[in-house]
Structure formats: structure tokens, C-alpha cells
Amino acid sequence: MKKTLCFALVLSGLLCACGLTKKDLGLNRSTPDETKVETRAPLDLPPDFDTLPE
């Protein structure tokens, strides 16, 4: 029983160390690529902003 448990733990550790297995299991973190980030246009104020009722 202990040998089977140890074998399962070692095997799972080896599989998690593999990059493809991490990707398939969804354990890999995907960071955003800062070169692909698009900037947004600045917000505009309405033309009658100064005359809005309070």
C-alpha cells in the first residue's frame, strides 16, 4: 500500500514537471504580452459639461 502511494506521488510529481502536461492540465500561467496591449482613446467630456443643471 505504501509503495503504491509513494509511486503515485512520484509519478504525479514527474508529470507536473513536464511543460506539456502543465499546459494540458491548465496549470500553466499565461501572462499578457505587453507588446500586444492596445491603448484606448482618452475619455471626452460632453460639450455642455459646464452648463449641466445641478
N, CA, C and O atoms as a Tripos MOL2 file, in Angstrom:
@<TRIPOS>MOLECULE
protein
  216   215    54     0     0
PROTEIN
NO_CHARGES

@<TRIPOS>ATOM
      1 N           0.8260   -1.1890    0.0000 N.3       1 MET1
      2 CA          0.0000    0.0000    0.0000 C.3       1 MET1
      3 C           0.8740    1.2580    0.0000 C.2       1 MET1
      4 O           0.6300    2.1890   -0.7680 O.2       1 MET1
      5 N           1.8970    1.2810    0.8680 N.am      2 LYS2
      6 CA          2.7670    2.4460    0.9440 C.3       2 LYS2
      7 C           3.5710    2.6130   -0.3380 C.2       2 LYS2
      8 O           3.8350    3.7360   -0.7650 O.2       2 LYS2
      9 N           3.9680    1.4780   -0.9620 N.am      3 LYS3
     10 CA          4.7350    1.5600   -2.2020 C.3       3 LYS3
     11 C           3.8790    2.1560   -3.3180 C.2       3 LYS3
     12 O           4.3670    2.9480   -4.1240 O.2       3 LYS3
     13 N           2.6210    1.7810   -3.3620 N.am      4 THR4
     14 CA          1.7200    2.2970   -4.3990 C.3       4 THR4
     15 C           1.5000    3.7970   -4.2150 C.2       4 THR4
     16 O           1.4940    4.5510   -5.1880 O.2       4 THR4
     17 N           1.3230    4.2210   -2.9830 N.am      5 LEU5
     18 CA          1.1200    5.6390   -2.6960 C.3       5 LEU5
     19 C           2.3700    6.4410   -3.0430 C.2       5 LEU5
     20 O           2.2700    7.5120   -3.6430 O.2       5 LEU5
     21 N           3.5290    5.9420   -2.6770 N.am      6 CYS6
     22 CA          4.7840    6.6290   -2.9940 C.3       6 CYS6
     23 C           4.9860    6.7010   -4.5030 C.2       6 CYS6
     24 O           5.4030    7.7320   -5.0320 O.2       6 CYS6
     25 N           4.6860    5.5990   -5.1940 N.am      7 PHE7
     26 CA          4.8300    5.5720   -6.6430 C.3       7 PHE7
     27 C           3.8910    6.5850   -7.2940 C.2       7 PHE7
     28 O           4.2810    7.2810   -8.2320 O.2       7 PHE7
     29 N           2.6690    6.6690   -6.8070 N.am      8 ALA8
     30 CA          1.6980    7.6100   -7.3620 C.3       8 ALA8
     31 C           2.1510    9.0490   -7.1250 C.2       8 ALA8
     32 O           2.0040    9.8920   -8.0100 O.2       8 ALA8
     33 N           2.6920    9.3390   -5.9610 N.am      9 LEU9
     34 CA          3.1750   10.6900   -5.6700 C.3       9 LEU9
     35 C           4.3680   11.0640   -6.5430 C.2       9 LEU9
     36 O           4.4420   12.1800   -7.0570 O.2       9 LEU9
     37 N           5.2970   10.1320   -6.7070 N.am     10 VAL10
     38 CA          6.4720   10.3950   -7.5390 C.3      10 VAL10
     39 C           6.0550   10.5670   -8.9930 C.2      10 VAL10
     40 O           6.5470   11.4620   -9.6810 O.2      10 VAL10
     41 N           5.1530    9.7150   -9.4580 N.am     11 LEU11
     42 CA          4.7030    9.8010  -10.8360 C.3      11 LEU11
     43 C           3.9670   11.1160  -11.0980 C.2      11 LEU11
     44 O           4.1680   11.7430  -12.1380 O.2      11 LEU11
     45 N           3.1250   11.5280  -10.1710 N.am     12 SER12
     46 CA          2.4130   12.7930  -10.3620 C.3      12 SER12
     47 C           3.3820   13.9720  -10.3250 C.2      12 SER12
     48 O           3.1960   14.9440  -11.0580 O.2      12 SER12
     49 N           4.4010   13.9010   -9.4930 N.am     13 GLY13
     50 CA          5.4120   14.9570   -9.4590 C.3      13 GLY13
     51 C           6.1870   15.0520  -10.7570 C.2      13 GLY13
     52 O           6.4870   16.1490  -11.2280 O.2      13 GLY13
     53 N           6.5120   13.9100  -11.3360 N.am     14 LEU14
     54 CA          7.2240   13.9140  -12.6090 C.3      14 LEU14
     55 C           6.3490   14.4310  -13.7380 C.2      14 LEU14
     56 O           6.8280   15.1430  -14.6210 O.2      14 LEU14
     57 N           5.0870   14.0840  -13.7170 N.am     15 LEU15
     58 CA          4.1840   14.5590  -14.7620 C.3      15 LEU15
     59 C           3.9430   16.0560  -14.6620 C.2      15 LEU15
     60 O           3.8210   16.7350  -15.6810 O.2      15 LEU15
     61 N           3.8730   16.5710  -13.4510 N.am     16 CYS16
     62 CA          3.6600   18.0160  -13.2770 C.3      16 CYS16
     63 C           4.8960   18.8120  -13.6730 C.2      16 CYS16
     64 O           4.7930   19.9940  -14.0030 O.2      16 CYS16
     65 N           6.0500   18.1840  -13.6440 N.am     17 ALA17
     66 CA          7.2810   18.8670  -14.0270 C.3      17 ALA17
     67 C           7.3700   19.0420  -15.5360 C.2      17 ALA17
     68 O           8.1120   19.8980  -16.0190 O.2      17 ALA17
     69 N           6.6320   18.2530  -16.2720 N.am     18 CYS18
     70 CA          6.6600   18.3280  -17.7280 C.3      18 CYS18
     71 C           5.8380   19.5260  -18.1860 C.2      18 CYS18
     72 O           4.7110   19.7110  -17.7270 O.2      18 CYS18
     73 N           6.3810   20.3340  -19.0740 N.am     19 GLY19
     74 CA          5.7050   21.5500  -19.5340 C.3      19 GLY19
     75 C           4.4190   21.2740  -20.2870 C.2      19 GLY19
     76 O           3.4340   21.9920  -20.1100 O.2      19 GLY19
     77 N           4.4100   20.2520  -21.1200 N.am     20 LEU20
     78 CA          3.2070   19.9490  -21.8900 C.3      20 LEU20
     79 C           2.0840   19.4660  -20.9940 C.2      20 LEU20
     80 O           0.9180   19.7830  -21.2300 O.2      20 LEU20
     81 N           2.4240   18.7040  -19.9680 N.am     21 THR21
     82 CA          1.3970   18.2180  -19.0470 C.3      21 THR21
     83 C           0.8030   19.3870  -18.2790 C.2      21 THR21
     84 O          -0.4060   19.4300  -18.0550 O.2      21 THR21
     85 N           1.6370   20.3330  -17.8730 N.am     22 LYS22
     86 CA          1.1310   21.5190  -17.1810 C.3      22 LYS22
     87 C           0.1610   22.2800  -18.0740 C.2      22 LYS22
     88 O          -0.8790   22.7500  -17.6110 O.2      22 LYS22
     89 N           0.4990   22.4000  -19.3440 N.am     23 LYS23
     90 CA         -0.3620   23.1250  -20.2740 C.3      23 LYS23
     91 C          -1.6840   22.3860  -20.4630 C.2      23 LYS23
     92 O          -2.7420   23.0140  -20.4820 O.2      23 LYS23
     93 N          -1.6360   21.0680  -20.6020 N.am     24 ASP24
     94 CA         -2.8460   20.2800  -20.8070 C.3      24 ASP24
     95 C          -3.7540   20.3060  -19.5930 C.2      24 ASP24
     96 O          -4.9770   20.2910  -19.7350 O.2      24 ASP24
     97 N          -3.1750   20.3430  -18.4050 N.am     25 LEU25
     98 CA         -3.9750   20.3470  -17.1860 C.3      25 LEU25
     99 C          -4.4120   21.7520  -16.7820 C.2      25 LEU25
    100 O          -5.1970   21.9120  -15.8470 O.2      25 LEU25
    101 N          -3.9130   22.7670  -17.4760 N.am     26 GLY26
    102 CA         -4.2910   24.1390  -17.1630 C.3      26 GLY26
    103 C          -3.5440   24.7100  -15.9740 C.2      26 GLY26
    104 O          -4.0220   25.6520  -15.3420 O.2      26 GLY26
    105 N          -2.3780   24.1590  -15.6550 N.am     27 LEU27
    106 CA         -1.5940   24.6440  -14.5250 C.3      27 LEU27
    107 C          -0.6170   25.7340  -14.9310 C.2      27 LEU27
    108 O          -0.0020   26.3620  -14.0690 O.2      27 LEU27
    109 N          -0.4670   25.9660  -16.2050 N.am     28 ASN28
    110 CA          0.4680   26.9720  -16.7110 C.3      28 ASN28
    111 C          -0.1600   28.3490  -16.6230 C.2      28 ASN28
    112 O          -1.3240   28.5240  -16.9840 O.2      28 ASN28
    113 N           0.5880   29.3220  -16.1510 N.am     29 ARG29
    114 CA          0.0990   30.6920  -16.0960 C.3      29 ARG29
    115 C           0.4200   31.3700  -17.4160 C.2      29 ARG29
    116 O           1.5420   31.2850  -17.9150 O.2      29 ARG29
    117 N          -0.5610   32.0350  -17.9680 N.am     30 SER30
    118 CA         -0.3140   32.7710  -19.1990 C.3      30 SER30
    119 C          -0.3040   34.2640  -18.8650 C.2      30 SER30
    120 O          -1.3010   34.8210  -18.4070 O.2      30 SER30
    121 N           0.8230   34.8830  -19.1010 N.am     31 THR31
    122 CA          0.9550   36.3020  -18.8150 C.3      31 THR31
    123 C           0.6360   37.0910  -20.0730 C.2      31 THR31
    124 O           0.9280   36.6260  -21.1750 O.2      31 THR31
    125 N           0.0490   38.2630  -19.9400 N.am     32 PRO32
    126 CA         -0.2690   39.0570  -21.1310 C.3      32 PRO32
    127 C           1.0040   39.5800  -21.7930 C.2      32 PRO32
    128 O           1.9920   39.8810  -21.1240 O.2      32 PRO32
    129 N           0.9580   39.6770  -23.0840 N.am     33 ASP33
    130 CA          2.0910   40.2010  -23.8480 C.3      33 ASP33
    131 C           1.9510   41.7120  -23.9240 C.2      33 ASP33
    132 O           1.0040   42.2200  -24.5240 O.2      33 ASP33
    133 N           2.8870   42.4330  -23.3220 N.am     34 GLU34
    134 CA          2.7610   43.8880  -23.2490 C.3      34 GLU34
    135 C           2.9220   44.5500  -24.6060 C.2      34 GLU34
    136 O           2.5690   45.7200  -24.7580 O.2      34 GLU34
    137 N           3.4410   43.8400  -25.5910 N.am     35 THR35
    138 CA          3.5600   44.4410  -26.9150 C.3      35 THR35
    139 C           2.2480   44.3720  -27.6850 C.2      35 THR35
    140 O           2.0820   45.0740  -28.6820 O.2      35 THR35
    141 N           1.3160   43.5390  -27.2380 N.am     36 LYS36
    142 CA          0.0350   43.3950  -27.9280 C.3      36 LYS36
    143 C          -1.0950   44.1840  -27.2680 C.2      36 LYS36
    144 O          -2.2330   44.1430  -27.7360 O.2      36 LYS36
    145 N          -0.7940   44.8860  -26.2060 N.am     37 VAL37
    146 CA         -1.8200   45.6480  -25.4990 C.3      37 VAL37
    147 C          -2.1240   46.9150  -26.2920 C.2      37 VAL37
    148 O          -1.2180   47.6540  -26.6790 O.2      37 VAL37
    149 N          -3.3980   47.1500  -26.5250 N.am     38 GLU38
    150 CA         -3.8060   48.3340  -27.2700 C.3      38 GLU38
    151 C          -4.2160   49.4310  -26.2930 C.2      38 GLU38
    152 O          -4.8750   49.1730  -25.2860 O.2      38 GLU38
    153 N          -3.8220   50.6310  -26.6020 N.am     39 THR39
    154 CA         -4.2140   51.7500  -25.7550 C.3      39 THR39
    155 C          -5.5710   52.2620  -26.2040 C.2      39 THR39
    156 O          -5.9060   52.1960  -27.3870 O.2      39 THR39
    157 N          -6.3360   52.7610  -25.2800 N.am     40 ARG40
    158 CA         -7.6520   53.3080  -25.5910 C.3      40 ARG40
    159 C          -7.5590   54.8220  -25.7050 C.2      40 ARG40
    160 O          -6.6820   55.4600  -25.1230 O.2      40 ARG40
    161 N          -8.4820   55.3730  -26.4660 N.am     41 ALA41
    162 CA         -8.5390   56.8200  -26.6070 C.3      41 ALA41
    163 C          -8.9890   57.4240  -25.2790 C.2      41 ALA41
    164 O          -9.7630   56.7960  -24.5560 O.2      41 ALA41
    165 N          -8.5260   58.6170  -24.9440 N.am     42 PRO42
    166 CA         -8.9500   59.2420  -23.6880 C.3      42 PRO42
    167 C         -10.4440   59.5710  -23.7180 C.2      42 PRO42
    168 O         -11.0220   59.7700  -24.7860 O.2      42 PRO42
    169 N         -11.0440   59.6240  -22.5660 N.am     43 LEU43
    170 CA        -12.4630   59.9510  -22.4740 C.3      43 LEU43
    171 C         -12.6950   61.4120  -22.8220 C.2      43 LEU43
    172 O         -11.8770   62.2790  -22.5170 O.2      43 LEU43
    173 N         -13.8200   61.6650  -23.4630 N.am     44 ASP44
    174 CA        -14.1860   63.0380  -23.8380 C.3      44 ASP44
    175 C         -15.2700   63.5470  -22.9040 C.2      44 ASP44
    176 O         -16.1260   62.7860  -22.4520 O.2      44 ASP44
    177 N         -15.2250   64.8430  -22.6210 N.am     45 LEU45
    178 CA        -16.2690   65.4880  -21.8400 C.3      45 LEU45
    179 C         -17.3800   65.9470  -22.7750 C.2      45 LEU45
    180 O         -17.1060   66.3380  -23.9100 O.2      45 LEU45
    181 N         -18.6100   65.9080  -22.3250 N.am     46 PRO46
    182 CA        -19.6890   66.4130  -23.1750 C.3      46 PRO46
    183 C         -19.4800   67.9020  -23.4650 C.2      46 PRO46
    184 O         -18.8890   68.6130  -22.6520 O.2      46 PRO46
    185 N         -19.9600   68.3750  -24.6120 N.am     47 PRO47
    186 CA        -19.7390   69.7870  -24.9530 C.3      47 PRO47
    187 C         -20.4310   70.7470  -23.9910 C.2      47 PRO47
    188 O         -19.9580   71.8680  -23.8000 O.2      47 PRO47
    189 N         -21.5340   70.3330  -23.3850 N.am     48 ASP48
    190 CA        -22.2470   71.2210  -22.4720 C.3      48 ASP48
    191 C         -21.9980   70.8460  -21.0040 C.2      48 ASP48
    192 O         -22.8930   70.9670  -20.1680 O.2      48 ASP48
    193 N         -20.8250   70.4080  -20.7110 N.am     49 PHE49
    194 CA        -20.4850   69.9510  -19.3590 C.3      49 PHE49
    195 C         -20.5780   71.0870  -18.3410 C.2      49 PHE49
    196 O         -21.0240   70.8730  -17.2140 O.2      49 PHE49
    197 N         -20.1680   72.2700  -18.7230 N.am     50 ASP50
    198 CA        -20.1810   73.4230  -17.8070 C.3      50 ASP50
    199 C         -21.5920   73.9030  -17.5080 C.2      50 ASP50
    200 O         -21.8220   74.5180  -16.4670 O.2      50 ASP50
    201 N         -22.5320   73.6390  -18.3890 N.am     51 THR51
    202 CA        -23.8950   74.1670  -18.2120 C.3      51 THR51
    203 C         -24.8780   73.1060  -17.7300 C.2      51 THR51
    204 O         -26.0880   73.3190  -17.8060 O.2      51 THR51
    205 N         -24.4010   71.9910  -17.2470 N.am     52 LEU52
    206 CA        -25.3140   70.9500  -16.7640 C.3      52 LEU52
    207 C         -26.0130   71.4290  -15.4920 C.2      52 LEU52
    208 O         -25.3850   72.0700  -14.6500 O.2      52 LEU52
    209 N         -27.3110   71.1240  -15.3400 N.am     53 PRO53
    210 CA        -28.0110   71.5480  -14.1190 C.3      53 PRO53
    211 C         -27.5270   70.7580  -12.9020 C.2      53 PRO53
    212 O         -27.1390   69.5950  -13.0120 O.2      53 PRO53
    213 N         -27.5580   71.3930  -11.7770 N.am     54 GLU54
    214 CA        -27.1100   70.7380  -10.5390 C.3      54 GLU54
    215 C         -28.2450   70.1480   -9.7860 C.2      54 GLU54
    216 O         -28.0420   69.5610   -8.7230 O.2      54 GLU54
@<TRIPOS>BOND
     1     1     2 1
     2     2     3 1
     3     3     4 2
     4     3     5 am
     5     5     6 1
     6     6     7 1
     7     7     8 2
     8     7     9 am
     9     9    10 1
    10    10    11 1
    11    11    12 2
    12    11    13 am
    13    13    14 1
    14    14    15 1
    15    15    16 2
    16    15    17 am
    17    17    18 1
    18    18    19 1
    19    19    20 2
    20    19    21 am
    21    21    22 1
    22    22    23 1
    23    23    24 2
    24    23    25 am
    25    25    26 1
    26    26    27 1
    27    27    28 2
    28    27    29 am
    29    29    30 1
    30    30    31 1
    31    31    32 2
    32    31    33 am
    33    33    34 1
    34    34    35 1
    35    35    36 2
    36    35    37 am
    37    37    38 1
    38    38    39 1
    39    39    40 2
    40    39    41 am
    41    41    42 1
    42    42    43 1
    43    43    44 2
    44    43    45 am
    45    45    46 1
    46    46    47 1
    47    47    48 2
    48    47    49 am
    49    49    50 1
    50    50    51 1
    51    51    52 2
    52    51    53 am
    53    53    54 1
    54    54    55 1
    55    55    56 2
    56    55    57 am
    57    57    58 1
    58    58    59 1
    59    59    60 2
    60    59    61 am
    61    61    62 1
    62    62    63 1
    63    63    64 2
    64    63    65 am
    65    65    66 1
    66    66    67 1
    67    67    68 2
    68    67    69 am
    69    69    70 1
    70    70    71 1
    71    71    72 2
    72    71    73 am
    73    73    74 1
    74    74    75 1
    75    75    76 2
    76    75    77 am
    77    77    78 1
    78    78    79 1
    79    79    80 2
    80    79    81 am
    81    81    82 1
    82    82    83 1
    83    83    84 2
    84    83    85 am
    85    85    86 1
    86    86    87 1
    87    87    88 2
    88    87    89 am
    89    89    90 1
    90    90    91 1
    91    91    92 2
    92    91    93 am
    93    93    94 1
    94    94    95 1
    95    95    96 2
    96    95    97 am
    97    97    98 1
    98    98    99 1
    99    99   100 2
   100    99   101 am
   101   101   102 1
   102   102   103 1
   103   103   104 2
   104   103   105 am
   105   105   106 1
   106   106   107 1
   107   107   108 2
   108   107   109 am
   109   109   110 1
   110   110   111 1
   111   111   112 2
   112   111   113 am
   113   113   114 1
   114   114   115 1
   115   115   116 2
   116   115   117 am
   117   117   118 1
   118   118   119 1
   119   119   120 2
   120   119   121 am
   121   121   122 1
   122   122   123 1
   123   123   124 2
   124   123   125 am
   125   125   126 1
   126   126   127 1
   127   127   128 2
   128   127   129 am
   129   129   130 1
   130   130   131 1
   131   131   132 2
   132   131   133 am
   133   133   134 1
   134   134   135 1
   135   135   136 2
   136   135   137 am
   137   137   138 1
   138   138   139 1
   139   139   140 2
   140   139   141 am
   141   141   142 1
   142   142   143 1
   143   143   144 2
   144   143   145 am
   145   145   146 1
   146   146   147 1
   147   147   148 2
   148   147   149 am
   149   149   150 1
   150   150   151 1
   151   151   152 2
   152   151   153 am
   153   153   154 1
   154   154   155 1
   155   155   156 2
   156   155   157 am
   157   157   158 1
   158   158   159 1
   159   159   160 2
   160   159   161 am
   161   161   162 1
   162   162   163 1
   163   163   164 2
   164   163   165 am
   165   165   166 1
   166   166   167 1
   167   167   168 2
   168   167   169 am
   169   169   170 1
   170   170   171 1
   171   171   172 2
   172   171   173 am
   173   173   174 1
   174   174   175 1
   175   175   176 2
   176   175   177 am
   177   177   178 1
   178   178   179 1
   179   179   180 2
   180   179   181 am
   181   181   182 1
   182   182   183 1
   183   183   184 2
   184   183   185 am
   185   185   186 1
   186   186   187 1
   187   187   188 2
   188   187   189 am
   189   189   190 1
   190   190   191 1
   191   191   192 2
   192   191   193 am
   193   193   194 1
   194   194   195 1
   195   195   196 2
   196   195   197 am
   197   197   198 1
   198   198   199 1
   199   199   200 2
   200   199   201 am
   201   201   202 1
   202   202   203 1
   203   203   204 2
   204   203   205 am
   205   205   206 1
   206   206   207 1
   207   207   208 2
   208   207   209 am
   209   209   210 1
   210   210   211 1
   211   211   212 2
   212   211   213 am
   213   213   214 1
   214   214   215 1
   215   215   216 2
@<TRIPOS>SUBSTRUCTURE
     1 MET1         2 RESIDUE 1 A MET
     2 LYS2         6 RESIDUE 1 A LYS
     3 LYS3        10 RESIDUE 1 A LYS
     4 THR4        14 RESIDUE 1 A THR
     5 LEU5        18 RESIDUE 1 A LEU
     6 CYS6        22 RESIDUE 1 A CYS
     7 PHE7        26 RESIDUE 1 A PHE
     8 ALA8        30 RESIDUE 1 A ALA
     9 LEU9        34 RESIDUE 1 A LEU
    10 VAL10       38 RESIDUE 1 A VAL
    11 LEU11       42 RESIDUE 1 A LEU
    12 SER12       46 RESIDUE 1 A SER
    13 GLY13       50 RESIDUE 1 A GLY
    14 LEU14       54 RESIDUE 1 A LEU
    15 LEU15       58 RESIDUE 1 A LEU
    16 CYS16       62 RESIDUE 1 A CYS
    17 ALA17       66 RESIDUE 1 A ALA
    18 CYS18       70 RESIDUE 1 A CYS
    19 GLY19       74 RESIDUE 1 A GLY
    20 LEU20       78 RESIDUE 1 A LEU
    21 THR21       82 RESIDUE 1 A THR
    22 LYS22       86 RESIDUE 1 A LYS
    23 LYS23       90 RESIDUE 1 A LYS
    24 ASP24       94 RESIDUE 1 A ASP
    25 LEU25       98 RESIDUE 1 A LEU
    26 GLY26      102 RESIDUE 1 A GLY
    27 LEU27      106 RESIDUE 1 A LEU
    28 ASN28      110 RESIDUE 1 A ASN
    29 ARG29      114 RESIDUE 1 A ARG
    30 SER30      118 RESIDUE 1 A SER
    31 THR31      122 RESIDUE 1 A THR
    32 PRO32      126 RESIDUE 1 A PRO
    33 ASP33      130 RESIDUE 1 A ASP
    34 GLU34      134 RESIDUE 1 A GLU
    35 THR35      138 RESIDUE 1 A THR
    36 LYS36      142 RESIDUE 1 A LYS
    37 VAL37      146 RESIDUE 1 A VAL
    38 GLU38      150 RESIDUE 1 A GLU
    39 THR39      154 RESIDUE 1 A THR
    40 ARG40      158 RESIDUE 1 A ARG
    41 ALA41      162 RESIDUE 1 A ALA
    42 PRO42      166 RESIDUE 1 A PRO
    43 LEU43      170 RESIDUE 1 A LEU
    44 ASP44      174 RESIDUE 1 A ASP
    45 LEU45      178 RESIDUE 1 A LEU
    46 PRO46      182 RESIDUE 1 A PRO
    47 PRO47      186 RESIDUE 1 A PRO
    48 ASP48      190 RESIDUE 1 A ASP
    49 PHE49      194 RESIDUE 1 A PHE
    50 ASP50      198 RESIDUE 1 A ASP
    51 THR51      202 RESIDUE 1 A THR
    52 LEU52      206 RESIDUE 1 A LEU
    53 PRO53      210 RESIDUE 1 A PRO
    54 GLU54      214 RESIDUE 1 A GLU
